[in-house]
Amino acid sequence: MVCILCLTACSKQDEWLDKKKNLSDIVPTKISDFQALLDNQDIYNFHYPAIANLCVDNYYVTDDQWAGATQLERNAYIWKKDILEGGSDPDWDFEYEKVVVANIVLEGGQKIRPKSSQKQAWERIMGSAYFLRAFAFFNLAQLYAPSFDEATANAQLGIPLRLSSDFNIKVGRTSLKQTYQQVLDDLAQALTYLSDTPLYQTRPSKTAVYALLARVYLTMKDYEKVADYAERVLDSHSFLYDFNDFNPGASVSFPAFPNHQEVIFYARSTSFAFLSGSKVTTDTLLYKSYAESDWRKSLFYADKGVSGIHFKGSYAGSSFAIFAGLANNEVYLMAAEAYARLGNIEKAAFYLNTLLAHRYDDGWLPATYTDKQVLIDAILEERRKELPFTGNLRWIDLRRLANDEYAGLTLKRLLNGQVYELPAGDPRYVLQIPEKELNLNPMEQNAR
């Protein structure tokens, strides 16, 4: 329950949080109390997983930058087996903090019998809590459990599914199948409560549930459901910015919430120095993959000469923050990939070309495709170019496609004259569970 102590910092919280001086006094009972917990942006919008982003192939650092970084950043950069070295893991801590607070809301909300005038507010807190718990469980599964394979999911270990706020209850690891089923069950519950659009972009909505369901099913390779839920999103929220309208010379290319119209649910990752816009140097091959007529080349990146190519295109609306939420650009690409894998080349090309028509200069002409695999490869290339530092999406793609398009792909780092490698499907694509968790709640550690 220690996590509750930090809640008093949130400006949106009601007076009852400001008046409570110790943990024993904090007993939320009203709908407004629970909404205050869920409106804590520090928990539910500002600290999403980032360690996996340290491990991907979209950037590099110099020898001196690596030497001056934290132990966690140095170890993650070279894919060391023991990344944590007995230290804390912010991704594990923050995601389970989300889970615990969501459980407090769900348990308290179930005790409330709302009046007719309160029903909408009550449904909002219940739906939000289910969505936010599902999002946390899903993010944890992308880090601390293997990539989903229907054939082996029952036999593989997932994550601890903490469904109670009682810390005295020890929770072991479930199967990977159970982990994903819990995510899907929570999102199904969220759909029964949430409205189509949120009051704020920092709150979930039914559209956000559809977008997250599409992402979950993409990792599960259930492409019919991906297409279904992606289309549900775009039926109600299809907006795309025309990048011709933005200023490539701006230090921050895109607006912050609540004015970013492509954003469905706003969230950003925990900050690391390696991933700050002023330090991260974009991978040379990634930068060169953008055509000169592609506005993303100048809107996503700033050429700083000898100091390298720096990323500035985050949808977080800040030069130091990495967007980790849900937005329409990802949804278009999920729809395109799903239809391509289902063999509907015409529909897949439509969604891909619709996105790209908003990214290139006015003289751009859409591509035509006749070969399914050529189209899939093009979509995957655009996923990397459109979403290079969005959440952990590159990490998720490297994991889910390790036996498919990315089979044989080995990531490499050159540091102090030594080459470090991470082959596709390597056990290090599953992060270690923190030692402090194992000491308090014994469970099987991941092999690395």
C-alpha positions in Angstrom: 0.0 0.0 0.0 3.0 2.3 0.0 2.2 3.3 -3.5 -0.9 5.2 -2.2 1.4 7.7 -0.5 2.5 9.2 -3.8 -1.1 9.9 -4.8 -1.3 13.2 -2.9 1.0 14.9 -5.4 -1.7 14.8 -8.2 -3.3 18.2 -8.8 -6.5 16.6 -10.0 -7.2 14.8 -6.7 -10.0 15.8 -4.4 -9.5 17.5 -1.1 -9.8 14.2 0.9 -6.3 13.1 -0.4 -4.8 16.4 0.6 -6.1 16.1 4.1 -4.9 12.6 4.8 -1.6 12.5 6.6 -0.9 8.8 7.0 -1.8 5.6 5.3 -4.3 4.4 7.8 -6.5 7.5 7.1 -6.6 6.8 3.3 -9.9 4.9 2.9 -11.6 6.0 -0.4 -15.3 5.5 -0.3 -16.9 7.9 -2.8 -17.0 7.8 -6.6 -15.1 11.1 -6.6 -12.4 9.5 -4.4 -11.8 6.7 -6.8 -11.8 9.0 -9.8 -9.1 11.0 -8.1 -7.0 7.9 -7.8 -7.4 7.1 -11.5 -6.7 10.7 -12.5 -3.2 10.6 -10.9 -1.2 11.2 -14.1 2.0 10.4 -12.4 0.8 6.8 -12.1 -1.5 6.3 -15.1 0.0 8.6 -17.8 3.6 9.4 -17.1 5.5 6.2 -16.2 5.0 3.4 -18.8 7.7 0.8 -19.5 10.9 2.1 -21.1 13.7 -0.5 -20.4 12.8 -2.4 -23.6 13.2 0.8 -25.6 16.8 0.9 -24.3 17.4 -2.5 -25.9 16.1 -2.0 -29.4 18.0 -1.1 -32.6 16.6 2.4 -33.3 19.5 4.3 -31.7 23.1 4.2 -30.5 25.2 6.0 -28.0 28.9 6.9 -27.9 31.5 5.2 -25.6 31.5 8.4 -23.4 27.7 8.6 -23.2 27.6 4.9 -22.2 30.2 5.4 -19.6 28.3 8.3 -18.0 25.0 6.6 -17.9 23.3 4.7 -15.1 24.0 1.1 -14.4 20.6 0.1 -15.7 21.0 2.0 -18.9 24.5 0.6 -19.5 23.4 -3.0 -18.9 20.3 -2.8 -21.0 22.2 -1.2 -23.9 24.5 -4.2 -24.2 21.8 -6.8 -23.3 23.6 -8.0 -20.2 22.0 -11.1 -18.7 21.8 -9.4 -15.3 20.5 -6.0 -16.2 19.4 -5.1 -12.7 22.4 -6.4 -10.7 20.2 -6.5 -7.6 18.8 -3.0 -8.2 15.3 -1.9 -8.6 13.2 -2.1 -11.8 11.1 0.9 -12.5 9.0 -0.9 -15.1 8.0 -3.7 -12.8 7.3 -1.2 -9.9 5.3 1.3 -11.9 3.2 -1.3 -13.7 2.3 -3.2 -10.5 1.5 0.1 -8.9 -1.0 0.7 -11.6 -2.5 -2.8 -10.9 -2.8 -2.2 -7.2 -4.5 1.1 -7.5 -6.9 -0.3 -10.1 -7.7 -3.1 -7.7 -8.4 -0.6 -4.9 -10.9 1.1 -7.3 -12.5 -2.1 -8.4 -12.9 -3.4 -4.9 -14.3 -0.1 -3.6 -16.5 0.5 -6.6 -18.2 -2.9 -6.3 -19.3 -1.9 -2.8 -21.1 1.3 -4.1 -24.7 1.2 -5.1 -24.8 4.3 -7.3 -27.9 6.5 -7.6 -29.2 7.1 -11.1 -27.5 10.4 -11.1 -24.2 8.7 -10.3 -24.4 5.8 -12.7 -22.3 7.4 -15.5 -19.5 8.4 -13.1 -19.6 5.0 -11.4 -19.4 3.2 -14.8 -16.5 5.5 -15.8 -14.3 4.5 -12.7 -15.1 0.8 -13.1 -14.4 0.8 -16.9 -11.2 2.9 -16.4 -9.9 0.6 -13.7 -10.4 -2.5 -15.8 -8.8 -0.9 -18.8 -5.8 0.4 -16.9 -5.2 -2.9 -15.2 -5.4 -4.7 -18.5 -2.9 -2.3 -20.0 -0.5 -2.8 -17.1 -0.8 -6.6 -17.3 -0.2 -6.5 -21.1 2.8 -4.3 -20.8 4.3 -6.6 -18.1 3.7 -9.6 -20.3 5.8 -8.0 -23.1 8.7 -7.7 -20.7 8.7 -10.5 -18.2 7.0 -13.3 -20.2 7.8 -14.9 -23.6 6.1 -13.9 -26.8 2.7 -15.4 -27.2 2.4 -18.6 -29.2 -1.0 -20.3 -29.1 0.6 -23.8 -29.4 2.7 -23.4 -26.3 0.9 -20.7 -24.3 -0.5 -23.1 -21.8 2.9 -24.5 -21.0 4.8 -21.3 -20.7 5.0 -19.0 -17.7 3.2 -15.7 -17.8 3.2 -13.0 -15.1 1.8 -12.8 -11.6 -1.8 -11.7 -11.9 -2.5 -9.7 -8.8 -6.3 -9.3 -8.6 -6.5 -8.1 -5.0 -5.2 -5.0 -3.2 -4.2 -7.2 -0.2 -0.4 -7.4 -0.2 -0.5 -10.3 2.2 -1.7 -12.5 -0.6 1.2 -14.1 -2.4 0.7 -14.5 -6.1 2.7 -16.8 -8.2 3.1 -16.8 -12.0 0.2 -18.0 -14.1 0.5 -19.6 -17.5 1.0 -17.3 -20.5 -2.4 -18.3 -21.7 -4.0 -17.2 -18.4 -2.1 -13.9 -18.5 -3.5 -13.0 -21.9 -7.0 -14.3 -21.0 -7.0 -11.9 -18.0 -6.0 -9.0 -20.2 -8.9 -9.9 -22.6 -11.3 -10.4 -19.8 -10.5 -7.0 -18.2 -10.9 -5.3 -21.6 -14.2 -7.0 -22.1 -15.4 -5.7 -18.8 -14.1 -2.2 -19.6 -16.2 -2.2 -22.8 -19.4 -2.7 -20.8 -18.7 0.5 -18.8 -16.8 3.1 -20.8 -18.3 5.7 -23.2 -17.1 6.1 -26.8 -15.1 9.2 -26.1 -13.3 10.4 -22.9 -13.6 13.8 -21.3 -9.8 14.0 -21.3 -7.2 12.3 -23.4 -5.6 11.0 -20.1 -8.7 8.9 -19.5 -9.6 5.7 -21.3 -12.6 5.3 -23.5 -14.3 2.6 -25.5 -12.2 3.6 -28.5 -9.1 3.2 -26.4 -10.3 -0.3 -25.5 -10.7 -1.2 -29.2 -7.2 0.1 -30.0 -5.6 -1.9 -27.1 -7.5 -5.0 -28.1 -6.1 -4.6 -31.6 -2.6 -4.4 -30.2 -3.1 -7.4 -27.9 -4.5 -9.6 -30.7 -1.6 -8.5 -33.0 0.8 -10.0 -30.5 -1.3 -13.1 -30.4 -1.4 -13.2 -34.3 -5.2 -13.4 -34.4 -5.4 -11.2 -37.4 -9.2 -11.4 -37.9 -9.7 -9.8 -34.5 -7.0 -7.2 -35.2 -8.8 -6.1 -38.3 -12.2 -6.1 -36.5 -11.0 -3.9 -33.6 -8.9 -1.6 -35.7 -11.8 -0.9 -37.9 -14.0 -0.2 -34.9 -11.5 2.4 -33.8 -11.4 4.0 -37.3 -15.1 4.0 -37.6 -15.3 6.6 -34.8 -11.8 8.1 -34.7 -10.1 8.1 -38.1 -8.2 11.5 -38.0 -4.7 11.7 -39.3 -2.6 14.8 -39.4 -1.3 16.0 -42.8 2.4 16.4 -42.1 2.6 19.0 -44.8 1.0 21.4 -42.3 3.8 21.2 -39.7 7.0 23.2 -39.3 10.1 20.9 -39.7 12.2 23.6 -38.0 10.3 23.5 -34.7 12.2 22.0 -31.7 9.0 20.0 -30.9 7.2 18.9 -34.0 3.7 17.9 -32.6 1.2 19.4 -30.2 0.9 18.0 -26.7 -2.3 16.7 -25.2 -5.2 17.6 -25.1 -4.7 19.2 -28.6 -3.2 16.2 -30.4 -6.0 14.9 -32.5 -4.5 11.6 -33.5 -4.1 10.5 -29.8 -6.7 8.1 -28.4 -5.2 7.6 -25.0 -2.3 9.7 -23.7 0.6 8.1 -21.9 4.4 8.5 -21.9 7.3 6.3 -20.8 9.6 6.6 -17.8 12.4 8.9 -18.8 16.0 7.7 -19.4 18.9 9.8 -20.4 19.6 7.5 -23.4 16.1 8.2 -24.7 16.0 11.9 -24.3 15.7 13.9 -27.5 19.0 15.8 -26.9 21.1 12.6 -26.4 19.7 9.7 -28.4 21.4 9.3 -31.8 19.1 7.6 -34.3 20.4 4.5 -36.0 22.0 5.6 -39.3 20.2 3.0 -41.5 16.8 3.9 -40.0 17.3 7.5 -40.7 18.4 6.8 -44.3 15.3 4.7 -44.9 13.2 7.8 -45.1 12.8 9.4 -48.5 13.6 13.0 -48.9 9.9 13.6 -49.8 8.9 12.0 -46.5 8.0 14.7 -44.0 8.8 12.3 -41.1 12.5 12.7 -41.9 12.5 16.3 -40.8 9.6 16.2 -38.3 10.8 13.2 -36.4 14.5 14.0 -36.4 16.9 16.9 -36.1 20.3 16.7 -37.8 22.8 18.0 -35.3 25.9 17.5 -37.5 28.8 15.9 -35.6 26.5 15.1 -32.6 24.3 12.9 -34.8 20.6 12.7 -35.7 18.3 13.3 -32.7 14.7 12.2 -32.3 12.2 15.0 -31.8 9.0 13.4 -33.1 7.3 12.0 -30.1 3.5 12.3 -29.8 4.1 13.1 -26.1 4.5 16.7 -27.2 7.9 17.1 -25.5 11.5 16.8 -26.5 12.3 14.7 -23.4 9.3 12.4 -23.2 8.5 9.2 -25.2 4.9 8.6 -26.2 3.6 5.3 -24.9 -0.2 5.6 -25.4 -2.5 4.7 -28.2 -2.9 6.7 -31.4 -4.5 6.5 -34.8 -1.2 6.1 -36.8 -0.6 2.7 -35.1 -4.2 1.7 -35.7 -3.9 2.3 -39.4 -0.8 0.1 -39.5 -2.4 -2.6 -37.5 -5.4 -2.7 -39.9 -3.0 -2.8 -42.8 -0.9 -5.7 -41.4 -3.9 -7.7 -40.4 -5.6 -7.5 -43.8 -2.3 -8.2 -45.6 -1.8 -11.4 -43.5 -5.4 -12.4 -44.2 -4.7 -12.1 -47.9 -6.9 -9.0 -48.5 -4.2 -7.0 -50.4 -6.6 -4.3 -51.6 -7.8 -3.4 -48.1 -4.4 -3.6 -46.6 -2.9 -1.3 -49.2 -5.8 1.1 -48.7 -5.0 1.5 -45.0 -1.2 1.8 -45.6 -1.6 4.3 -48.4 -4.1 6.4 -46.4 -1.5 6.8 -43.7 1.4 7.5 -46.1 -0.7 10.1 -48.0 -0.6 12.2 -44.9 3.1 11.7 -44.4 4.7 12.6 -47.8 4.7 15.9 -49.7 1.9 16.7 -52.0 3.5 15.1 -55.0 3.5 11.6 -53.5 1.7 8.8 -55.4 0.3 5.6 -53.7 2.1 2.3 -54.3 0.3 -0.7 -55.8 0.9 -4.2 -54.6 0.2 -7.7 -56.0 2.4 -9.8 -53.8 1.3 -10.5 -50.2 4.7 -10.8 -48.7 6.0 -7.7 -50.4 3.1 -5.8 -48.9 3.7 -7.2 -45.4 7.4 -6.3 -45.6 6.4 -2.7 -46.6 4.0 -2.4 -43.7 6.6 -3.6 -41.2 9.1 -1.1 -42.6 6.5 1.6 -42.2 5.8 0.5 -38.6 9.4 1.0 -37.7 9.5 4.4 -39.5 6.2 5.7 -38.2 6.5 4.4 -34.6 10.3 4.2 -33.9 10.2 5.2 -30.3 6.5 4.7 -29.4 6.3 2.8 -26.2 7.8 -0.7 -26.5 6.4 -1.3 -30.0 9.7 -2.0 -31.7 10.5 -4.5 -28.9 7.1 -6.1 -29.3 7.6 -6.5 -33.0 11.1 -8.0 -32.7 9.7 -10.6 -30.2 6.4 -11.5 -32.1 8.1 -11.8 -35.5 11.3 -13.6 -34.3 10.2 -16.8 -36.1 8.7 -15.0 -39.1 9.9 -11.8 -40.9 12.6 -11.1 -38.3 14.0 -14.6 -38.1 17.7 -14.4 -38.3 17.8 -10.7 -37.4 20.6 -10.1 -34.9 20.9 -6.8 -33.2 24.4 -5.5 -32.7 26.2 -2.8 -30.6 29.8 -1.6 -31.0 31.1 -0.3 -27.8 34.7 0.4 -26.7 35.9 -1.8 -29.6 33.7 -4.8 -28.6 30.7 -6.1 -30.5 27.6 -7.1 -28.5 24.8 -9.2 -30.1 21.2 -10.1 -29.5 20.0 -12.8 -31.9 16.3 -13.2 -32.7 14.5 -15.3 -30.2 17.3 -15.0 -27.6 16.2 -15.7 -24.0 17.3 -12.1 -23.2 14.1 -10.9 -25.0 12.4 -11.8 -21.7 13.6 -9.6 -18.9 14.5 -10.9 -15.4 12.1 -10.5 -12.5 13.5 -8.2 -9.8 15.3 -10.0 -7.0 13.4 -8.0 -4.3 10.1 -9.4 -5.8 11.5 -13.0 -5.7 12.6 -12.5 -2.0 9.1 -11.3 -1.0 7.1 -13.4 -3.3 9.0 -16.5 -4.4 8.4 -17.6 -8.0 10.4 -19.0 -10.9 12.9 -16.6 -12.5 13.2 -16.2 -16.2 16.2 -17.8 -17.9 18.5 -15.4 -19.5 
